[in-house]
Amino acid sequence: MNRTILLVDDDERLRDLLKDYLSDKNLNIFTCQDFEEAKEVLNFFIFDLVILDRMMPSGDGVNLVTFIKKKSNIPVIILTAMGEDDNKIHGLKTGSDDYVTKPFEPEELYLRIIKLLKLYENINQSELRIEFGDYIFDIKSQDLKKNNSEVYLTEGENNLLIKLINKRNNLVSREELADKEFDESELRKVDVGITRLRQKIEKIPKKPQFIKTIRGKGYMLVCREI
């Protein structure tokens, strides 16, 4: 199973142990030592699953779960020494998919990872293609087609479209669409990218049907799953 997992924990020994163990199980493991580093990485890379420590010097992992779930539909496992039921319930209510109490056996974590990956794979089978007008975007291959003919997108345009699709039919702020720690120049790049996308998929780019502007807030892709 060639999947890529983000592991966020300030305990270097635990990070190294889990990376070695899970790598031997043919999982690709990317590690971060705090939440800010993890947020930066999540802005640039796509992961199949995230594992994170609940409490670290940089804050409460529940806040990172909220950040992750706003960006994409990927499973999250929380690791914690806080094993009380109310803490577990709070973690699950805020979007985490599983809760593993320290200390734990690496094999237990591995089995929970595999279970979640299979569950999400089955869930996402019904969401493999997104349709807007004459266009269909295949999430798995990340290809855009119009009437079965492929539409060329630059890497930047494709990344923008994926971010809009991940939150389809909901507002996505310009800040969320920016590739880097945003400043005004990065936000302008987002607007330029949206303009170019509209030129490729809208019949009348200045009167868009699919990529709507939510004035003062951001953009929204109007589409449906098929």
N, C-alpha and C positions, 0 to 999 in steps of 0.2 A: 504494500500500500504506500505509494509515493505521494505523501501529503506533507504540507509545510505547516509547522506549528510555531506559534510565538509563545515563549515562556518568560513570564515577568516575575522576578523574585529578587530581593536584595541579599539573599543568602547565597554567596558564591559557591559554597560547598554543595548545596542542594541543586543549584543550577547545573553544575558540572556533572553531578551524579545522574540527574534526570536526562541531561543531554546525551550522555554516554549510553544510558540504558535504552532510551527511546530511539536513538540513532541506530542501535543494533537491531531494532525492530523495523528498520527501513522507513523511519519517519525523519523528515528534515526539520531540525530544531534550530530556531533563531532565538537568542536570548537577549533580555534587557534587564537592567538592574533597578530601574525606577519607572514611575508612571509617565513622567515627561518624556523620557527616552522612548517609551513604548508608543506614545501618541505620535511622536515624530516618525517612527518607523511605520506606523499604521497609515500615515498619510502617503507613503511611497510604495508600500508593498501590500499584496493580497495574501491572506493566510486562510487555511482551511479550518483552523481552530485556535483558540487562545486559552492559555493556562496562566492564572495570575494569583499572587498572594493577596489575601484580603487586606491585611494591615502592614504598611511599610512606612518608613520615615517620611516618604513623599505624599502620604495620605491614605484614604480608604479606597480599596480596589473597586468598590461598588460604583464609584464615580467613573472609573475607567470602563466598567461594563456598560454604563449608560452611553459613554462616548462611542464605544464600539458598535452598539446596537443601532445608534443613529446613522452610522456610516454604512453598515452592511449586515446581512443576515448570516452570521457565522456563529457556531457554538462557542460558549465560554464556560470553562471550569474554574471555580474558585478554590484555591488551597488556603487553609486557615487553621490556626490553633484555637479559634473561637468556635467550639463545637456545640454550643447551646442551641436549642431548637429555635429560639427567637432570632438568633443571628442567621441561621440557615434559611429560615422563612424570609427574612428581610433580603438576603442575598438573592434568593430565587424570585422574589417579587420584583426586584429591580432589573431582571432580565438574564441573570446567569442561568445556565442550563444544568449545572451539576455543582455539588459542593463536597469537597473532600477534606476531611479533618486530619490535621497533623497530630502525631506521626502516622504515616501510611506506607504500605508496601508499593514499590514502583509498579509491580505487576497489576495491582488493583487499579492504579491510575491508567495504565495502558489499556486495560479492558474497558474502562469507562470512556476513554478516548475513542476506541474502535466503535463502541456502541453509539456514541454521538455522531461520529462521522457517517456511519451507515444510516442512522436516522435522518440526518440532514440530506444525505444523498437521495434518499427516497422522497423526502419532502420536496426537494428542488427539482425532481423529475417532472413535476407538473408545471414548473416555471422556467422551462428551458428556452421558451421563445416569447418575445414581447413584440406586440404589433401596434403600430401607429400608422394609420392610413395605408398606403401601398408598401410600407416598409416593415420588415421583420428583423429583429435583432436576436441572434442565437447566443444565449448567455454562456453556454458551454464552449463554443468555438470563438465567441466574441466577434462574430461577423455580422455586418449589416447588409441586407439584401432588399432590392426593390424588384418585385415580380420575378424572383429567382435569379436576378442579376446582382452580382456583388457591387456594393458601393464602397469606393475607397475612402478611408478615413485616415488622417495622420494619427500618430500615437497620442498627441495631445487631445485631438477631437474625440478619439475613441475613449480615452480616460474620462473626459467630461461626460460623454454619453453613458458610460458605465455608472458613474456616480449618480446621474439623474435616474437611471433605471433602478439602481439599488433602493432609491426612495421614490419610486414611481408614483405619480398622482399625489405627491406631497411636496411641500415647499423644501427646496434645498438652498441654503444661503450661499452668497458669493464666497464667504469665508470657507465654507465646507468644500466648495468646488476648487479653491486655490490649491496648488500643488505644494506650496511651501508655507512657512510662517508668514502670514499674509501682511502685506502693506498695500498702499494704494496702487503701486505698480502691478502687484500680483492680481489684485482685484480687476484692474483694467484688462489684464491678460485673459481673465475669465470671460469678461464681456466680449472681447474680440473672438475668443474661441466659440462662444455661443452664437455670435453673428455668422461665423463660418459654418457651423453645424446647420444653422437655419438655411443657409444658402444651398446646402446639399439635400435637405429633407423637406423643406417647406415649399409649397407651390408659390406662395407670396411671402417671402421672408419678412417683410415689414408688417405683415398681418399673420403671425404664426398661429397655426392650429394646434401644434403639438408641444413645442417648447415655449411655454407661457412665461411672461415676465410678471412677477409679483412685485409691484412697484415699491422700492425702498427696502425690499427684503431678500429677493433672490429669484430663482427660477423653479419651474415645475414641468415635468414631462407628463403629458396626458397620453395614456396608452392603456392597453389591456393585455392580459396573459392569455396565451393560446397553447 
